[in-house]
């Protein structure tokens, strides 16, 4: 920096140093300009060396502080999916994918709902996508659904995912303007899952691979499982998870999408999840607009396929102290003649603090909440539905907390998933 300043000063003051008519003026200015350039290059090189040294010191410090994690290629350990989601969003994970995305789980309902457009975008860009979920007709699914604290809706979640993935496959097949599009493969398996995972470019060069794996098998319980993020490092844990992923794929079979399509022709499935498509009411303008994804409280639990929403990302300090009340809604359509042939219309709900619901202007008596409950509220809204447009309103109340010193002391939000089926 000093060299640059000296050169710049000499260039600017050259006339005062040797005089405007001196034959030394031009050489002095050229020398001053060269000196300034040397200063700029030296400054850039100094910054580069400092950054390089910083990264080397950081790596060395990590090895000192946690040598096992570095040696095994562990980039992070997270208590549950919510904590993992705050560190690794799907958008971040898939941003630099080059060849393949490989996702394995139980129902993959979150993939089939909130991430389907992201998957579609990647396939159209030429990325291969493999999705692996459980066979809804297997005995293992029945076992998981009926064991202690298992979810009775588990089988329906898998079938819903298959129907939605069939629709995604049909949309991809109809895309004729994407000649370099990748391949979407959907497989099902009939064994107890060893783990759930997301693998990005897992079989590529060592510098690209990343695997996120849930630790422990899924056994139908709502107890959150920890997650591990590993990179492709020699003699690390990456190869262990990669081998398990391969084993699950080898034990699977290609899903009969034609069968899923036939099932879809008998029963139409509609799944609505909370997200930016949820609408919130602006009292100042009297209009409805898109809701915002909100910052989650660390103790809140999620609902598969859905995201916590509110009128903005976070409450203000004033709202945290005095409380607030906001309205949200979601709309959907039921074809004519189908309102009396709905076998299922379940609304899964959590909120903080309290939520009142009305379906087509019919208010439900009970008040709901349960942001931290092990299980969400499951509300059967079949009897309130009608032909044509249906609207579900949510009125979310956040109770006052006068002692709050920051917005994080009193967060608020809403999360839901609505699953509606009607017979053809």
HELIX and SHEET records of a PDB file:
HELIX    1   1 UNK A    2  UNK A   12  1                                  11    
HELIX    2   2 UNK A   14  UNK A   18  1                                   5    
HELIX    3   3 UNK A   24  UNK A   65  1                                  42    
HELIX    4   4 UNK A   67  UNK A   72  1                                   6    
HELIX    5   5 UNK A   81  UNK A   87  1                                   7    
HELIX    6   6 UNK A   90  UNK A   94  1                                   5    
HELIX    7   7 UNK A  109  UNK A  112  1                                   4    
HELIX    8   8 UNK A  116  UNK A  124  1                                   9    
HELIX    9   9 UNK A  139  UNK A  146  1                                   8    
HELIX   10  10 UNK A  154  UNK A  173  1                                  20    
HELIX   11  11 UNK A  238  UNK A  250  1                                  13    
HELIX   12  12 UNK A  257  UNK A  266  1                                  10    
HELIX   13  13 UNK A  317  UNK A  322  1                                   6    
HELIX   14  14 UNK A  382  UNK A  384  5                                   3    
HELIX   15  15 UNK A  407  UNK A  410  5                                   4    
SHEET    1   A 8 UNK A  74  UNK A  78  0                                        
SHEET    2   A 8 UNK A 227  UNK A 231 -1                                        
SHEET    3   A 8 UNK A 210  UNK A 214 -1                                        
SHEET    4   A 8 UNK A 197  UNK A 200 -1                                        
SHEET    5   A 8 UNK A 100  UNK A 104 -1                                        
SHEET    6   A 8 UNK A 128  UNK A 134  1                                        
SHEET    7   A 8 UNK A 184  UNK A 189  1                                        
SHEET    8   A 8 UNK A 253  UNK A 254 -1                                        
SHEET    1   B 4 UNK A 267  UNK A 273  0                                        
SHEET    2   B 4 UNK A 413  UNK A 423 -1                                        
SHEET    3   B 4 UNK A 344  UNK A 352 -1                                        
SHEET    4   B 4 UNK A 377  UNK A 380 -1                                        
SHEET    1   C 6 UNK A 287  UNK A 290  0                                        
SHEET    2   C 6 UNK A 279  UNK A 282 -1                                        
SHEET    3   C 6 UNK A 324  UNK A 334 -1                                        
SHEET    4   C 6 UNK A 388  UNK A 398 -1                                        
SHEET    5   C 6 UNK A 354  UNK A 359 -1                                        
SHEET    6   C 6 UNK A 362  UNK A 363 -1                                        
SHEET    1   D 2 UNK A 292  UNK A 293  0                                        
SHEET    2   D 2 UNK A 309  UNK A 310 -1                                        
END                                                                             
